[in-house]
Amino acid sequence: MACTVAKLTFADLSVGQEVGFEASATADDIDRFAAVSGDVSPLHVDEDFARSRGFGGRVVHGAYLTALVSRLVGVHFPGENCLLQAVAMQFRMPVLAGARLSVTGTVAQLSEAVRTAILTVAVRDVGSGAVVATAKVTVGFTAPVAGGSAGG
């Protein structure tokens, strides 16, 4: 997965600034996430079970959507200079395997005193435009340590 990581700093951000990306949530993505997380609930991994519970197919893990929020801040906005401090997710409707999603973050608040940003995030189903999840995210910022290296 080749992707350029953003390098925004606290000083680069302004209230109202917005960045987003699109991602898929395929059956293979669900299987890989289930393997990594250990969450093999049949709602996620068994098509027939999910349908028997009234869903149109396998349901994407809520934690997968949270991972997309983590990707937003760690890769796209602000990127390598940030440290995710808190995430509060709200899942508004189930996301089914095969969905194409957009994840958009907007700077809601900046605190110079503690050098943190609060982002509001919307996860949308690209096909329907419906907001499937929202989040409030707090990020702090890192800076290179003079003369040192990590783990040194």
C-alpha positions as CSV (number, residue, x, y, z in Angstrom):
1,M,0.0,0.0,0.0
2,A,1.9,3.0,-1.3
3,C,0.7,6.2,0.3
4,T,2.4,9.5,1.1
5,V,2.1,10.5,4.7
6,A,1.1,14.1,5.4
7,K,3.5,16.2,7.5
8,L,1.3,18.9,8.9
9,T,2.3,20.5,12.2
10,F,0.1,22.2,14.8
11,A,1.0,25.6,13.2
12,D,-0.3,24.3,9.8
13,L,-3.9,23.8,11.1
14,S,-6.8,26.2,11.3
15,V,-10.3,25.9,12.5
16,G,-12.6,24.7,9.7
17,Q,-9.8,23.1,7.7
18,E,-10.9,19.8,6.2
19,V,-9.2,16.7,4.7
20,G,-10.6,13.3,3.7
21,F,-10.0,10.1,1.8
22,E,-12.0,7.2,0.5
23,A,-11.6,3.5,1.4
24,S,-13.4,0.3,0.8
25,A,-14.8,-2.2,3.3
26,T,-14.7,-5.5,1.4
27,A,-15.4,-9.0,2.6
28,D,-11.6,-9.6,2.5
29,D,-11.0,-6.5,4.6
30,I,-13.5,-7.8,7.2
31,D,-11.8,-11.3,7.2
32,R,-8.4,-9.7,7.7
33,F,-9.7,-7.4,10.5
34,A,-11.4,-10.4,12.2
35,A,-8.1,-12.3,12.0
36,V,-6.1,-9.5,13.5
37,S,-8.6,-8.4,16.1
38,G,-9.9,-11.8,17.1
39,D,-13.5,-10.5,16.7
40,V,-15.0,-13.4,14.7
41,S,-18.6,-12.7,15.7
42,P,-20.8,-14.4,13.1
43,L,-22.5,-11.0,12.4
44,H,-19.2,-10.0,10.7
45,V,-17.9,-13.3,9.3
46,D,-21.0,-15.3,8.4
47,E,-23.2,-14.0,5.5
48,D,-26.1,-16.3,6.4
49,F,-26.0,-15.5,10.1
50,A,-26.0,-11.7,9.3
51,R,-29.0,-12.1,7.0
52,S,-30.8,-14.2,9.6
53,R,-30.5,-11.1,11.9
54,G,-32.1,-8.8,9.3
55,F,-29.0,-7.3,7.8
56,G,-28.4,-7.2,4.0
57,G,-25.1,-9.1,4.4
58,R,-22.0,-9.2,6.6
59,V,-21.6,-6.2,8.9
60,V,-18.3,-4.3,9.0
61,H,-16.7,-4.1,12.5
62,G,-17.2,-0.8,14.3
63,A,-13.6,-1.0,15.2
64,Y,-12.7,-1.2,11.5
65,L,-14.4,2.2,11.1
66,T,-12.4,3.4,14.1
67,A,-9.3,2.2,12.4
68,L,-10.2,4.3,9.3
69,V,-10.3,7.3,11.7
70,S,-6.9,6.4,12.9
71,R,-5.7,6.2,9.3
72,L,-7.1,9.7,8.7
73,V,-5.1,11.3,11.5
74,G,-2.0,9.2,11.2
75,V,-1.6,9.4,7.4
76,H,-3.8,12.2,5.9
77,F,-4.6,14.8,8.5
78,P,-2.3,15.9,10.3
79,G,-0.1,12.9,9.5
80,E,3.3,11.9,10.9
81,N,3.6,14.7,13.4
82,C,0.5,13.8,15.4
83,L,-0.3,11.4,18.2
84,L,-3.9,10.2,18.6
85,Q,-4.9,10.9,22.2
86,A,-8.7,10.2,22.2
87,V,-11.4,8.9,19.9
88,A,-15.2,9.0,20.7
89,M,-17.1,7.1,18.0
90,Q,-20.8,7.0,17.3
91,F,-22.1,4.3,14.9
92,R,-25.2,5.6,13.3
93,M,-26.1,2.7,11.0
94,P,-24.5,-0.7,10.0
95,V,-22.0,-0.7,7.2
96,L,-22.2,-3.8,5.0
97,A,-19.4,-5.6,3.2
98,G,-18.6,-4.0,-0.2
99,A,-19.3,-0.5,1.0
100,R,-17.2,2.4,-0.3
101,L,-16.6,4.9,2.4
102,S,-15.4,8.5,2.7
103,V,-13.7,9.6,5.9
104,T,-13.5,13.4,6.4
105,G,-12.0,15.3,9.3
106,T,-12.5,18.9,10.1
107,V,-10.6,20.9,12.7
108,A,-13.1,22.0,15.3
109,Q,-10.8,23.4,17.9
110,L,-7.2,24.2,18.5
111,S,-5.5,24.6,21.9
112,E,-2.2,26.4,21.8
113,A,-1.7,25.9,25.5
114,V,-1.5,22.1,25.2
115,R,-0.8,22.0,21.4
116,T,-3.8,19.8,20.7
117,A,-6.4,19.7,18.0
118,I,-9.9,18.4,18.2
119,L,-11.3,17.1,14.9
120,T,-14.8,16.1,14.1
121,V,-15.0,13.2,11.7
122,A,-17.8,12.0,9.4
123,V,-17.7,8.5,7.8
124,R,-20.1,8.4,4.9
125,D,-21.3,5.6,2.6
126,V,-20.2,7.0,-0.8
127,G,-23.1,5.3,-2.6
128,S,-25.9,6.7,-0.5
129,G,-24.2,9.7,1.0
130,A,-25.5,8.6,4.4
131,V,-23.4,9.4,7.5
132,V,-22.7,5.9,9.0
133,A,-20.5,7.0,11.8
134,T,-19.1,10.2,13.5
135,A,-16.2,10.8,15.8
136,K,-14.6,13.4,17.9
137,V,-10.9,13.0,17.9
138,T,-8.2,14.7,20.0
139,V,-4.6,14.7,18.6
140,G,-1.4,16.0,20.1
141,F,1.8,16.7,18.2
142,T,5.2,15.2,18.2
143,A,8.6,16.8,17.2
144,P,12.0,15.3,16.6
145,V,14.2,14.8,19.6
146,A,17.5,16.7,19.2
147,G,20.4,14.4,18.7
148,G,18.5,11.2,19.5
149,S,16.8,8.4,17.9
150,A,13.8,6.3,19.0
151,G,14.7,3.3,21.1
152,G,18.3,4.6,21.4
